[in-house]
Amino acid sequence: MIVRSIFATIVYMSRVGTVAGGHKADPQAAPDLFDDFSFLLARANALSLAAGNAALSLHGLRVRSYSVLALAAGSRQPTQRELAELLRLDPSQVVALVDDLQKRGLVTRKPNPSDRRVNVVVATDDGRAAYGAASRSVAAAQDAQLLDTFSGSERTQLAELLRRLAFPESGAA
């Protein structure tokens, strides 16, 4: 969900420019920067993370812990290594995130049914409830702060473009 807001912000910025210090930025002042995908992605990511973290703070979560919880609440039952690969985090970061969620009773580690030497991360009932509430808060924040100028079809198109960018090997998550 958070990832979807990145391109929304990019498209929005390309249509209306950026606001810095209350003044609209002039794309002509730095045309190379305003056309640079790395800059646009980094700026959109920063805006998206700020909105997401603000919404998630009400639930005692941040975007990274929310992402782990979301994956654990789904049907994938990821291993910690899979979480690290999918979220592009160092495995030690994932261990810390899972440890924190486990201490809070939101996830548990269970033996992988296909390889009992490996644990999968699974949301508890409390974790699934927390994820549901947090996902509603994130969606509301995205709608209000990042996606409010987009039509339904633009959001769908943006989500598809983001999936192709984020998962080039498959074109989707």
C-alpha positions in Angstrom: 0.0 0.0 0.0 2.7 2.5 1.0 4.6 1.7 -2.2 1.6 2.7 -4.2 1.9 6.3 -2.9 5.4 6.7 -4.3 4.4 7.0 -7.9 1.3 8.9 -7.0 3.5 11.6 -5.5 5.8 11.5 -8.5 2.9 12.0 -10.9 1.4 14.7 -8.7 4.8 16.6 -8.5 5.2 16.4 -12.3 1.8 18.0 -12.8 2.0 20.8 -10.3 5.6 21.1 -9.1 6.8 20.8 -5.6 6.2 23.0 -2.6 9.2 24.0 -0.5 8.9 26.5 2.3 5.4 27.4 1.2 6.5 28.4 -2.3 5.9 26.4 -5.4 9.2 25.2 -6.8 10.1 26.2 -10.3 10.9 23.2 -12.4 12.8 25.4 -14.8 15.3 26.4 -12.0 16.6 22.8 -11.9 15.2 21.0 -15.0 17.6 18.1 -14.7 16.7 17.4 -11.1 12.9 17.6 -11.8 13.3 15.1 -14.6 15.6 12.8 -12.6 13.8 9.6 -11.6 16.1 8.9 -8.7 15.3 12.3 -7.2 11.6 12.0 -7.9 11.5 8.5 -6.3 13.5 9.6 -3.3 11.3 12.6 -2.7 8.1 10.6 -3.3 9.4 8.0 -0.9 10.2 10.6 1.8 6.6 12.0 1.5 5.1 8.6 1.5 7.1 7.4 4.5 6.2 10.6 6.4 2.5 10.1 5.8 2.7 6.4 6.5 4.7 6.8 9.7 2.4 9.5 11.0 -0.7 7.3 10.4 1.0 4.2 11.9 2.2 6.0 15.0 -1.3 5.8 16.3 -0.8 2.0 16.3 2.7 1.9 17.7 4.1 0.9 14.2 6.3 2.4 11.6 6.4 1.6 7.9 9.0 -1.2 8.2 7.2 -2.9 11.1 3.9 -2.5 9.4 5.3 -4.1 6.2 6.5 -7.1 8.2 3.1 -7.4 10.0 1.3 -7.1 6.7 3.3 -9.9 5.1 2.9 -12.0 8.3 -0.9 -11.4 8.3 -1.2 -12.6 4.7 -1.2 -16.1 3.2 2.5 -16.1 2.2 3.9 -17.1 5.6 7.4 -15.7 4.9 10.6 -16.7 6.4 12.8 -14.0 7.9 15.1 -14.3 4.9 12.2 -13.9 2.5 11.1 -10.8 4.5 14.6 -9.4 4.2 14.7 -10.0 0.4 11.3 -8.6 -0.2 11.7 -5.5 1.9 15.3 -5.0 0.8 16.5 -4.9 4.4 19.5 -6.5 6.1 18.5 -9.7 7.8 19.6 -8.3 11.2 17.1 -5.5 10.7 14.3 -8.0 10.0 15.3 -10.0 13.1 14.9 -6.8 15.2 11.5 -6.0 13.6 10.2 -9.5 14.1 11.5 -9.6 17.7 9.7 -6.3 18.5 6.4 -7.5 16.9 6.7 -10.9 18.7 7.3 -9.2 22.1 4.1 -7.2 21.5 2.2 -10.4 20.7 1.5 -9.5 17.1 3.5 -12.2 15.4 5.0 -15.6 16.2 7.7 -17.7 14.6 6.6 -21.2 13.6 8.4 -24.1 11.9 8.1 -24.0 8.2 5.8 -27.0 7.2 8.1 -27.7 4.2 11.4 -27.3 6.0 11.2 -27.6 9.8 14.8 -26.1 10.1 13.4 -22.8 9.0 10.8 -20.6 10.8 8.1 -18.6 9.1 6.6 -15.4 10.6 2.9 -15.6 11.2 0.6 -12.9 12.6 -1.3 -13.8 15.7 -5.0 -12.9 16.1 -4.0 -9.7 17.8 -1.5 -9.1 15.0 -4.2 -9.5 12.3 -6.5 -7.1 14.2 -3.7 -4.6 14.6 -2.9 -4.9 10.9 -6.5 -4.3 9.9 -6.7 -1.2 12.0 -3.3 0.1 10.8 -4.1 -0.6 7.2 -7.3 1.5 7.4 -5.3 4.4 8.9 -2.6 4.1 6.2 -5.3 4.1 3.5 -7.0 7.1 4.9 -3.7 9.0 5.2 -2.7 8.1 1.6 -6.1 9.2 0.3 -6.0 12.5 2.2 -2.3 13.4 1.7 -1.0 11.6 -1.4 -3.7 10.3 -3.7 -6.5 12.8 -3.4 -6.0 14.3 -6.8 -6.1 10.9 -8.6 -9.0 9.2 -10.2 -9.6 5.5 -9.6 -8.2 4.6 -13.0 -5.1 6.7 -12.4 -4.6 5.0 -9.1 -4.9 1.6 -10.7 -2.5 2.6 -13.5 0.0 4.0 -10.9 -0.2 0.8 -8.8 0.6 -1.3 -11.9 3.6 0.9 -12.8 4.9 0.7 -9.3 4.6 -3.1 -9.3 6.5 -3.2 -12.6 9.2 -1.0 -11.1 9.4 -2.7 -7.7 9.3 -6.2 -9.1 10.8 -6.2 -12.6 11.4 -9.9 -12.6 7.6 -10.6 -12.5 5.9 -7.3 -13.2 3.8 -7.8 -10.0 4.2 -8.8 -6.4 
